[in-house]
Amino acid sequence: MIGIRHILVIVGLWATIVFFAWILSKYLETVYGDKESKLDRIFIPVENFIYGLIGLDKNKTMKWKEYFLNVLIFSAFSAVVSFLILYYQGYLPINPMHFPDLSWSLALNTAMSISSNTNLQHYGGGSSLSYLSQMVGIQFLQFTSAATGLAVAVAIFRGFAGKKNQTEGLGNFYVDLVRSLTRVLIPLSFIFAIIFIIIGIPQSLSGYTLVRTLSGSEQILKIGPVASLVSIMQLGTNGGGYFGANSAFPFQNPNPISNYIQMALMMIIPTSMPFLFGRMINRMGEGRTILIASYGLYAIDLIIAFIPVTVLGAGMEAGIGPFSSVFWTVTTTAFTTGSVNASLAAFNPIVIIPAFMGMLIQATPGGIGVGTMYMLMYIVITVFIVGLMAGRTPEYLGAKITAGDVKLAVIGFLSHPIIILIPTVIAYAAGYVHAIGYGTGPTSFTQIFYEFTSAAANNGSDFLGTTGNTVFFNVSTAIVMWAGRFIPIFVMLAIAGRIQERRRSSEISLRTDDIIFPIVLIVSILILVILTFFPFLAIGPILMHLEGIKNAL
C-alpha cells in the first residue's frame, strides 16, 4: 500500500530538487550570461585553449539557421566517431575481454542513439562493449549530447528574451557547448562519480573477474568504469547503462541511497531550466508557470501509476520495493531519461500508461534542456488558441505570435505521432514483430508502440532489449531517434529566431505568469496528446489491462 510515508518521500524529494534547482539556475545564469564569475580564472584558460584548438572565434554569434546547422554537424560528427569505435572495437585497445566488433546495424543504432541523447540499448551492455567503447563510444557522447541539449535550450531562451542590440543572434553554439561541458556537466559528474564509488558502485579498468560462489559454481563479475557512466547517464538524462539490466543490476544501483541519488540526478538540471528561463528573460513568473505546468503533469502521471499499487495490488518488487520501482519508472519517462530499475514487462499495464504519457508529452518536465523547449512549443500553441477564443491578438512575452509561429509549432507537435506510428504500422505489416518472437495481441502492440515512442522521445527505455537487435529495428529506431531529436530542435530554434526579431509591447493581452495559465496549459497539453494518441493507448496498454482483468475473473 502507498501510505503517508511514501507521499512524504515524493514531496521531500521534489522540495529538495526544486530548492537545489533554483540555486543551480543562478549558477547557470552566470555560465551562459555576460556576468563575471569567480570561477572564470579557472575555466577561461581551459576554454580559450579549446577555442584555439578548433579555431573558433568565441565572440561570433549565430543566427538560428547557422546555430541549428552546427548542432546537426557536431552531432553527426559525434555519431560517426562512435560508430567507428563500436564497429572496429575488436581491433582497438583497452579491450581486455576481447569483445568482437559490433554488427554494422547495431553499431549504427548505438551511435545514433547515444548522439541523440536517447541511449536505447539493443546491445548487451557490459557483455558486448570494450572499455574503450564504453568510455569513448558511449560515455563521451553522453557528455556531448547532454551539453548539446543545454546549449539549444539556452539559445532558444535568448530568442524568447529578445534582442539586446541589432547584431545579436542566438549565441555561439560551440561556446555554449564548451561551457556546458567544462562548467556544468564534467564538474558535477565528477563529484557524483566519487559519491557513487563511496556507496559501492565499481569503477575499474582491471578486466572482469571469475569467482566461485558459495554454492560452488563459477560466476564472472563484470566490473568496469560503471560509477562514471552512472553519473553522466542520469545527470544528462541519457539513460542507458553499463549493464544490460541497467539500474536493476546491483553493481549499478546497489542500495536505496544510490537509487534516490540517481533519481535526483535525472531531475536536477531539467528542473533548473524553467528557473533559468525566467532569469534570462527577466520574468521569474514565466519560469514559475513552466515549472508548475510540468510538475503538475508529472503529478498526474504519478497518481495514475500508483493506482495498481494501492488498489489492484500489482506492484513491482525489484529489491527496492514496488513504490520505488513505480516512482522511478514514472520519473525516468517524465524526464525522458530512460534508465530502469525494474523490468517494464513485470509492471501492471496501468503503470505503463503514465510512462507513455511522459514520453508523448516530453515536457513533464522532459529531458535536459529540451524539456523546457517542448513546453515553450506548447505555450505558443496554447497562447494562439486562447488568443483567438478571447478575440485578442496572440502575444507571448510582449511579442506577437503569428500564424507562421503556430504552423512551425504544429509541425513540431505532429512530427512526434508521425515518426512513432508509421514505423509501428510497418513493423506489423511487414511481419517484423514475428521475427523477434512476439504475437499480434495487445501485449506485443504495447511493446512495439513503446519501442518507437521511446525512440522518438529520446528516452531509451524499452521492452525489447537485445531482442531488438535486428536490422529492421536497429535501422528504423535509429532514424526515429534522430528525427525525434532534430525536427523539434529545428522548429523551436526557428520560432526563437523569429520571435527575437520582433518588437515587444508593454501591454499585456494575456497573463501567462499567474496561477490560471498553468492550469489552462495543462488542460491544453492533455487534450492535444490524448486526442492524438488515445486510440493507440486503447488498443495497447488499456486493452492489455482489460484482458488481464478478464483472465483473472
C-alpha positions as CSV (number, residue, x, y, z in Angstrom):
1,M,0.0,0.0,0.0
2,I,1.1,3.6,-0.7
3,G,0.9,5.5,2.6
4,I,1.8,8.8,4.2
5,R,5.4,7.8,4.4
6,H,5.6,7.3,0.6
7,I,3.8,10.6,-0.1
8,L,6.3,12.4,2.2
9,V,9.2,10.8,0.3
10,I,7.8,12.2,-3.0
11,V,7.1,15.6,-1.6
12,G,10.5,15.7,0.2
13,L,12.4,14.7,-3.0
14,W,10.5,17.3,-5.0
15,A,11.1,20.1,-2.5
16,T,14.8,19.2,-2.3
17,I,15.2,19.1,-6.1
18,V,13.3,22.4,-6.6
19,F,15.4,24.1,-4.0
20,F,18.7,23.0,-5.4
21,A,17.5,23.6,-9.0
22,W,16.8,27.2,-8.0
23,I,20.3,27.5,-6.7
24,L,21.7,25.8,-9.8
25,S,19.8,28.2,-12.1
26,K,21.6,31.1,-10.6
27,Y,24.9,29.5,-11.4
28,L,23.7,28.6,-14.9
29,E,22.8,32.2,-15.5
30,T,26.5,33.2,-14.9
31,V,27.6,30.3,-17.1
32,Y,25.6,31.4,-20.2
33,G,25.3,35.1,-19.5
34,D,27.6,38.1,-19.5
35,K,28.2,38.3,-15.8
36,E,31.6,37.6,-14.5
37,S,32.2,34.7,-12.1
38,K,34.9,34.0,-9.6
39,L,35.4,30.7,-11.4
40,D,36.4,32.4,-14.7
41,R,40.0,32.4,-13.8
42,I,39.8,28.5,-13.6
43,F,37.7,27.9,-16.6
44,I,38.5,30.6,-19.1
45,P,42.1,29.4,-19.8
46,V,40.8,25.9,-20.4
47,E,38.0,27.1,-22.6
48,N,40.3,29.5,-24.6
49,F,42.7,26.6,-25.2
50,I,39.8,24.6,-26.7
51,Y,38.6,27.5,-28.8
52,G,42.2,28.0,-30.1
53,L,42.4,24.2,-30.8
54,I,39.3,24.2,-33.0
55,G,40.0,27.7,-34.5
56,L,36.8,29.3,-33.0
57,D,36.0,33.0,-32.7
58,K,34.2,32.9,-29.4
59,N,32.8,36.4,-30.0
60,K,30.9,35.4,-33.1
61,T,27.2,35.0,-32.7
62,M,25.0,32.8,-34.9
63,K,21.5,33.3,-36.3
64,W,19.1,30.4,-35.8
65,K,19.8,28.6,-39.1
66,E,23.6,28.7,-38.5
67,Y,23.1,27.6,-34.9
68,F,21.0,24.6,-36.0
69,L,23.4,23.6,-38.8
70,N,26.3,23.5,-36.3
71,V,24.2,21.4,-33.9
72,L,23.5,19.0,-36.7
73,I,27.1,18.9,-37.9
74,F,28.5,18.3,-34.5
75,S,26.0,15.6,-33.6
76,A,26.7,13.8,-36.9
77,F,30.5,14.0,-36.3
78,S,30.0,12.5,-32.8
79,A,27.8,9.7,-34.3
80,V,30.5,8.9,-36.9
81,V,33.2,8.7,-34.2
82,S,31.1,6.5,-32.0
83,F,30.1,4.2,-35.0
84,L,33.8,3.7,-36.0
85,I,34.8,2.8,-32.4
86,L,32.0,0.3,-32.0
87,Y,32.3,-1.2,-35.5
88,Y,36.1,-1.7,-35.1
89,Q,36.3,-2.3,-31.3
90,G,37.8,-5.7,-31.8
91,Y,40.9,-4.1,-33.4
92,L,41.2,-1.3,-30.8
93,P,43.0,-1.2,-27.5
94,I,41.6,-1.2,-23.9
95,N,39.6,-4.4,-24.7
96,P,40.9,-6.9,-22.1
97,M,37.8,-9.1,-22.6
98,H,38.5,-9.3,-26.3
99,F,35.0,-8.4,-27.4
100,P,34.4,-8.6,-31.2
101,D,33.2,-5.8,-33.4
102,L,29.5,-4.9,-33.3
103,S,27.5,-5.5,-36.5
104,W,27.0,-2.5,-38.8
105,S,23.3,-2.2,-37.9
106,L,23.9,-2.4,-34.2
107,A,26.9,0.0,-34.3
108,L,24.7,2.4,-36.3
109,N,21.8,2.1,-33.9
110,T,24.0,2.7,-30.9
111,A,25.9,5.6,-32.4
112,M,22.6,7.3,-33.4
113,S,21.1,6.5,-30.0
114,I,23.9,8.0,-27.9
115,S,24.5,11.0,-30.1
116,S,20.8,11.9,-29.9
117,N,20.7,11.6,-26.1
118,T,18.4,8.6,-26.4
119,N,20.6,5.7,-25.2
120,L,18.3,3.0,-26.5
121,Q,20.2,-0.3,-25.9
122,H,20.0,-3.1,-28.4
123,Y,23.4,-4.2,-27.2
124,G,24.2,-6.3,-24.1
125,G,25.9,-3.6,-22.1
126,G,29.0,-5.0,-20.3
127,S,28.7,-8.2,-22.2
128,S,29.3,-6.6,-25.6
129,L,31.4,-3.5,-25.3
130,S,35.1,-3.0,-24.5
131,Y,36.3,-0.4,-22.0
132,L,37.2,1.9,-24.9
133,S,33.8,1.6,-26.4
134,Q,32.1,2.2,-23.0
135,M,34.3,5.3,-22.2
136,V,34.6,6.9,-25.7
137,G,31.9,5.5,-27.8
138,I,29.3,5.8,-25.0
139,Q,30.3,8.0,-22.1
140,F,32.0,10.7,-24.1
141,L,28.9,11.1,-26.3
142,Q,26.7,11.1,-23.2
143,F,28.5,14.3,-22.2
144,T,28.3,15.9,-25.6
145,S,24.7,15.0,-26.4
146,A,23.6,16.4,-23.0
147,A,25.7,19.5,-23.5
148,T,24.0,19.9,-26.9
149,G,20.6,19.9,-25.3
150,L,21.7,22.5,-22.8
151,A,23.1,24.7,-25.5
152,V,20.0,24.5,-27.6
153,A,17.7,25.4,-24.7
154,V,19.9,28.4,-23.8
155,A,19.8,29.6,-27.4
156,I,16.0,29.3,-27.5
157,F,15.8,31.2,-24.2
158,R,17.9,34.1,-25.8
159,G,15.5,34.2,-28.7
160,F,12.4,34.5,-26.5
161,A,14.2,37.1,-24.4
162,G,14.6,39.4,-27.4
163,K,17.4,41.4,-28.8
164,K,19.8,43.4,-26.7
165,N,21.3,45.0,-29.8
166,Q,20.8,44.9,-33.5
167,T,23.7,42.5,-34.2
168,E,22.9,39.8,-31.7
169,G,21.9,36.3,-32.7
170,L,21.1,33.3,-30.5
171,G,24.7,32.9,-29.3
172,N,27.6,30.7,-30.4
173,F,26.8,27.0,-30.3
174,Y,30.4,25.9,-29.7
175,V,30.8,28.4,-26.8
176,D,27.6,27.2,-25.2
177,L,28.6,23.6,-25.8
178,V,32.1,24.0,-24.3
179,R,30.7,25.9,-21.3
180,S,28.1,23.3,-20.7
181,L,30.9,20.7,-20.6
182,T,33.6,22.5,-18.6
183,R,31.4,24.4,-16.1
184,V,28.4,22.1,-15.6
185,L,28.5,18.5,-16.7
186,I,32.1,17.5,-16.1
187,P,32.4,19.0,-12.6
188,L,29.0,17.7,-11.4
189,S,29.6,14.3,-13.0
190,F,33.0,14.0,-11.3
191,I,31.6,14.9,-7.9
192,F,28.8,12.3,-8.1
193,A,31.0,9.6,-9.6
194,I,33.1,9.9,-6.4
195,I,29.9,9.7,-4.3
196,F,28.8,6.6,-6.2
197,I,32.2,4.9,-5.7
198,I,31.9,5.6,-2.0
199,I,28.5,4.0,-1.7
200,G,29.5,0.8,-3.6
201,I,29.3,1.3,-7.4
202,P,32.5,-0.1,-9.1
203,Q,35.0,2.0,-11.1
204,S,37.8,-0.1,-12.6
205,L,39.7,-1.0,-15.8
206,S,41.2,-4.2,-14.4
207,G,39.0,-6.6,-16.5
208,Y,36.3,-9.0,-15.5
209,T,36.8,-11.3,-12.5
210,L,36.0,-15.0,-12.3
211,V,34.8,-16.0,-8.8
212,R,33.5,-19.1,-7.1
213,T,30.1,-18.7,-5.4
214,L,29.1,-20.2,-2.0
215,S,27.1,-22.8,-4.0
216,G,30.4,-23.9,-5.7
217,S,29.5,-22.6,-9.2
218,E,31.6,-20.1,-11.1
219,Q,30.5,-16.6,-11.9
220,I,32.0,-13.7,-13.9
221,L,31.9,-10.3,-12.1
222,K,31.6,-7.6,-14.7
223,I,33.4,-4.7,-13.3
224,G,34.4,-1.6,-15.3
225,P,34.0,2.2,-15.4
226,V,30.5,2.0,-14.0
227,A,30.3,4.9,-11.5
228,S,31.4,7.5,-14.0
229,L,28.8,6.2,-16.6
230,V,26.0,6.2,-14.0
231,S,26.8,9.8,-13.0
232,I,26.6,11.3,-16.5
233,M,23.8,8.9,-17.7
234,Q,21.5,10.2,-15.0
235,L,22.7,13.8,-14.8
236,G,22.5,14.2,-18.6
237,T,19.1,12.4,-18.8
238,N,20.9,10.0,-21.1
239,G,19.6,6.8,-19.7
240,G,21.3,3.6,-20.9
241,G,23.6,1.8,-18.5
242,Y,26.8,-0.2,-18.2
243,F,24.8,-3.4,-17.8
244,G,22.0,-4.8,-19.9
245,A,19.8,-4.8,-16.8
246,N,20.6,-1.1,-16.3
247,S,19.9,0.2,-12.8
248,A,18.1,-3.0,-11.9
249,F,21.6,-4.6,-11.7
250,P,23.1,-4.3,-8.1
251,F,26.5,-3.2,-9.3
252,Q,24.9,-0.2,-10.9
253,N,22.3,0.5,-8.2
254,P,23.3,-1.3,-5.0
255,N,21.0,0.2,-2.4
256,P,18.2,2.7,-1.7
257,I,20.6,5.5,-1.2
258,S,22.1,5.1,-4.7
259,N,18.5,4.7,-6.1
260,Y,17.3,8.1,-4.8
261,I,20.6,9.8,-5.7
262,Q,20.2,8.6,-9.3
263,M,16.6,9.8,-9.4
264,A,17.7,13.2,-8.0
265,L,20.4,13.5,-10.7
266,M,18.0,12.9,-13.6
267,M,15.6,15.6,-12.1
268,I,18.0,18.4,-11.1
269,I,19.0,20.0,-14.4
270,P,15.6,19.8,-16.2
271,T,14.0,21.3,-13.0
272,S,16.5,24.2,-13.1
273,M,15.7,25.1,-16.7
274,P,12.4,26.9,-16.0
275,F,14.1,29.0,-13.4
276,L,16.9,29.7,-15.9
277,F,14.4,30.7,-18.5
278,G,12.8,33.1,-16.0
279,R,16.2,34.6,-15.2
280,M,17.2,35.0,-18.8
281,I,14.0,36.8,-19.9
282,N,14.0,38.7,-16.6
283,R,10.5,37.4,-15.7
284,M,10.6,34.8,-13.0
285,G,6.9,34.4,-13.1
286,E,7.1,32.9,-16.6
287,G,9.6,30.3,-15.3
288,R,7.3,29.5,-12.5
289,T,4.4,28.9,-15.0
290,I,6.5,26.3,-16.8
291,L,7.6,24.6,-13.6
292,I,4.0,24.4,-12.2
293,A,2.7,23.0,-15.5
294,S,5.5,20.4,-15.9
295,Y,5.3,19.2,-12.3
296,G,1.5,19.2,-12.5
297,L,1.6,16.8,-15.4
298,Y,4.3,14.8,-13.6
299,A,2.0,14.6,-10.5
300,I,-0.9,13.4,-12.7
301,D,1.3,10.6,-14.1
302,L,2.3,9.5,-10.6
303,I,-1.3,9.4,-9.4
304,I,-2.3,7.1,-12.3
305,A,0.8,4.9,-11.9
306,F,0.1,4.3,-8.2
307,I,-3.5,3.1,-8.8
308,P,-2.4,-0.6,-9.4
309,V,-0.1,-0.5,-6.3
310,T,-2.8,0.9,-4.0
311,V,-5.9,-0.7,-5.4
312,L,-5.0,-3.7,-7.5
313,G,-2.0,-4.9,-5.6
314,A,0.1,-5.3,-8.7
315,G,3.2,-3.5,-7.6
316,M,6.7,-4.4,-8.7
317,E,9.3,-5.9,-6.4
318,A,12.9,-5.4,-7.5
319,G,15.0,-5.3,-4.3
320,I,14.0,-1.8,-3.6
321,G,10.2,-2.4,-3.4
322,P,7.2,-1.6,-5.5
323,F,7.0,2.0,-4.5
324,S,10.5,2.9,-5.6
325,S,10.1,0.8,-8.8
326,V,7.0,2.7,-9.9
327,F,8.3,6.1,-8.7
328,W,11.5,5.5,-10.8
329,T,9.6,4.4,-13.9
330,V,7.3,7.4,-14.0
331,T,10.3,9.7,-13.2
332,T,12.6,8.3,-15.8
333,T,9.9,8.7,-18.5
334,A,8.7,12.1,-17.3
335,F,12.3,13.4,-17.5
336,T,12.9,11.3,-20.7
337,T,16.0,9.7,-19.1
338,G,15.2,6.0,-19.9
339,S,17.1,4.3,-17.3
340,V,15.2,1.5,-15.5
341,N,15.5,-0.1,-12.0
342,A,12.9,-2.9,-12.8
343,S,11.7,-4.8,-15.7
344,L,9.0,-3.0,-17.6
345,A,7.3,-6.3,-18.6
346,A,6.6,-7.0,-14.9
347,F,4.5,-3.9,-14.3
348,N,0.8,-3.6,-14.4
349,P,-0.3,-2.1,-17.7
350,I,-1.7,0.9,-15.9
351,V,1.8,1.8,-14.8
352,I,2.9,1.8,-18.4
353,I,0.2,4.4,-19.4
354,P,1.8,7.3,-17.5
355,A,5.2,6.1,-18.7
356,F,3.8,6.5,-22.2
357,M,2.4,10.0,-21.3
358,G,5.8,11.2,-20.1
359,M,7.3,10.3,-23.5
360,L,4.3,11.5,-25.5
361,I,4.3,14.9,-23.9
362,Q,8.1,15.3,-23.4
363,A,7.7,18.3,-21.0
364,T,6.8,16.7,-17.7
365,P,9.5,18.3,-17.2
366,G,11.3,16.5,-20.0
367,G,14.9,15.9,-20.8
368,I,17.9,18.1,-20.2
369,G,17.3,21.4,-22.0
370,V,14.8,20.1,-24.5
371,G,12.0,19.5,-21.9
372,T,11.5,23.3,-21.4
373,M,11.9,23.7,-25.2
374,Y,8.9,21.4,-25.6
375,M,6.9,23.3,-23.0
376,L,7.6,26.6,-24.9
377,M,6.2,24.9,-28.0
378,Y,3.0,24.0,-26.2
379,I,2.8,27.6,-24.8
380,V,3.0,29.0,-28.4
381,I,0.1,26.8,-29.4
382,T,-2.0,27.5,-26.3
383,V,-1.5,31.2,-26.4
384,F,-2.6,31.3,-30.0
385,I,-5.7,29.2,-29.3
386,V,-6.7,31.2,-26.2
387,G,-6.0,34.5,-28.0
388,L,-8.3,33.5,-30.8
389,M,-11.0,32.4,-28.4
390,A,-10.8,35.7,-26.4
391,G,-10.7,37.8,-29.6
392,R,-7.2,39.2,-28.8
393,T,-4.0,39.3,-30.7
394,P,-2.0,36.3,-29.5
395,E,1.2,37.5,-27.7
396,Y,3.8,35.9,-25.5
397,L,6.4,38.0,-23.6
398,G,5.2,41.1,-25.4
399,A,5.9,39.6,-28.9
400,K,3.1,38.8,-31.3
401,I,2.6,35.1,-32.1
402,T,2.0,34.8,-35.8
403,A,0.4,32.1,-37.9
404,G,3.9,31.1,-39.1
405,D,5.0,30.5,-35.5
406,V,1.9,28.3,-34.9
407,K,2.5,26.4,-38.1
408,L,6.0,25.6,-37.0
409,A,4.9,24.6,-33.5
410,V,2.2,22.3,-35.0
411,I,4.8,20.7,-37.3
412,G,6.9,20.1,-34.3
413,F,4.0,18.5,-32.4
414,L,2.7,16.4,-35.3
415,S,6.2,15.1,-36.2
416,H,6.0,13.1,-33.0
417,P,3.0,10.9,-33.8
418,I,4.1,10.5,-37.4
419,I,7.6,9.1,-36.6
420,I,6.1,6.8,-34.0
421,L,3.1,5.4,-35.8
422,I,4.5,4.9,-39.3
423,P,7.3,2.5,-38.2
424,T,4.9,0.8,-35.8
425,V,2.5,0.0,-38.6
426,I,5.4,-1.1,-40.8
427,A,6.6,-3.4,-38.1
428,Y,3.2,-5.2,-38.2
429,A,2.5,-5.0,-41.9
430,A,5.9,-6.4,-42.8
431,G,5.8,-9.1,-40.2
432,Y,8.9,-7.9,-38.2
433,V,7.0,-8.4,-35.0
434,H,7.1,-12.2,-35.5
435,A,10.9,-12.1,-36.2
436,I,11.5,-11.2,-32.5
437,G,9.1,-13.7,-31.1
438,Y,6.0,-11.7,-30.3
439,G,2.5,-12.3,-31.4
440,T,-0.1,-9.7,-32.6
441,G,-2.1,-9.1,-29.4
442,P,-2.2,-6.0,-27.2
443,T,0.9,-7.0,-25.3
444,S,3.0,-7.2,-28.4
445,F,1.4,-3.9,-29.8
446,T,2.2,-2.2,-26.5
447,Q,5.9,-3.3,-26.6
448,I,6.4,-2.3,-30.3
449,F,4.5,1.0,-29.7
450,Y,6.6,1.6,-26.7
451,E,9.8,0.9,-28.6
452,F,9.2,3.6,-31.2
453,T,7.7,6.0,-28.7
454,S,10.8,5.7,-26.5
455,A,13.0,6.2,-29.6
456,A,11.0,9.3,-30.8
457,A,11.1,10.8,-27.3
458,N,14.8,10.2,-27.0
459,N,14.0,8.3,-23.9
460,G,15.6,4.9,-24.5
461,S,13.7,2.6,-22.1
462,D,12.2,-0.3,-23.9
463,F,10.7,-3.8,-23.7
464,L,12.8,-5.4,-26.4
465,G,16.4,-5.0,-25.2
466,T,18.8,-7.2,-27.1
467,T,15.8,-8.9,-28.9
468,G,15.5,-5.7,-30.8
469,N,19.0,-6.3,-32.3
470,T,17.7,-7.0,-35.8
471,V,18.4,-5.0,-39.0
472,F,14.9,-3.6,-39.1
473,F,14.6,-2.4,-35.5
474,N,18.2,-1.2,-35.5
475,V,17.8,0.9,-38.6
476,S,14.2,2.1,-38.0
477,T,14.7,3.2,-34.4
478,A,18.0,4.9,-35.5
479,I,16.0,7.0,-38.0
480,V,13.2,7.7,-35.5
481,M,15.7,8.8,-32.8
482,W,17.4,11.4,-35.0
483,A,14.1,12.6,-36.4
484,G,12.7,12.9,-32.8
485,R,15.8,14.8,-31.7
486,F,16.4,17.3,-34.5
487,I,13.0,18.1,-36.0
488,P,11.7,19.7,-32.8
489,I,15.1,21.5,-32.3
490,F,14.9,22.9,-35.8
491,V,11.3,24.0,-35.2
492,M,12.0,25.7,-31.8
493,L,15.2,27.4,-32.9
494,A,13.2,28.8,-35.9
495,I,10.5,30.1,-33.7
496,A,13.0,31.6,-31.2
497,G,14.9,33.3,-34.1
498,R,11.6,34.7,-35.5
499,I,10.5,36.0,-32.1
500,Q,13.9,37.6,-31.3
501,E,13.5,39.9,-34.3
502,R,10.1,41.3,-33.2
503,R,9.3,44.5,-31.2
504,R,8.0,43.9,-27.7
505,S,4.8,45.5,-26.5
506,S,4.5,46.7,-22.9
507,E,0.8,46.0,-22.9
508,I,-0.3,42.6,-21.6
509,S,-3.0,41.0,-23.7
510,L,-2.9,37.6,-21.9
511,R,-1.4,36.9,-18.5
512,T,0.9,33.9,-18.7
513,D,2.6,34.3,-15.3
514,D,-0.4,33.8,-13.0
515,I,-1.8,30.7,-11.4
516,I,-4.6,30.3,-14.0
517,F,-2.4,29.9,-17.1
518,P,-0.6,26.8,-15.9
519,I,-3.9,25.1,-15.5
520,V,-5.0,26.1,-19.0
521,L,-1.7,24.9,-20.3
522,I,-2.0,21.5,-18.6
523,V,-5.5,21.0,-20.0
524,S,-4.4,22.1,-23.5
525,I,-1.5,19.7,-23.5
526,L,-3.6,16.8,-22.2
527,I,-6.3,17.5,-24.9
528,L,-3.7,17.6,-27.7
529,V,-1.9,14.5,-26.6
530,I,-4.9,12.4,-25.6
531,L,-6.8,13.2,-28.8
532,T,-3.7,12.2,-30.8
533,F,-2.7,9.0,-29.1
534,F,-5.7,7.7,-27.1
535,P,-6.8,5.2,-29.8
536,F,-3.3,3.6,-29.7
537,L,-3.2,3.5,-26.0
538,A,-6.6,1.9,-26.0
539,I,-5.5,-1.0,-28.2
540,G,-2.3,-1.3,-26.3
541,P,-1.9,-1.0,-22.5
542,I,-5.6,-0.3,-21.8
543,L,-6.8,-3.4,-23.7
544,M,-3.9,-5.3,-22.2
545,H,-5.1,-4.4,-18.7
546,L,-8.7,-5.2,-19.5
547,E,-7.7,-8.6,-20.8
548,G,-5.8,-9.2,-17.5
549,I,-8.9,-8.4,-15.5
550,K,-11.0,-10.8,-17.7
551,N,-8.5,-13.6,-17.3
552,A,-8.5,-13.1,-13.5
553,L,-12.3,-13.4,-13.2
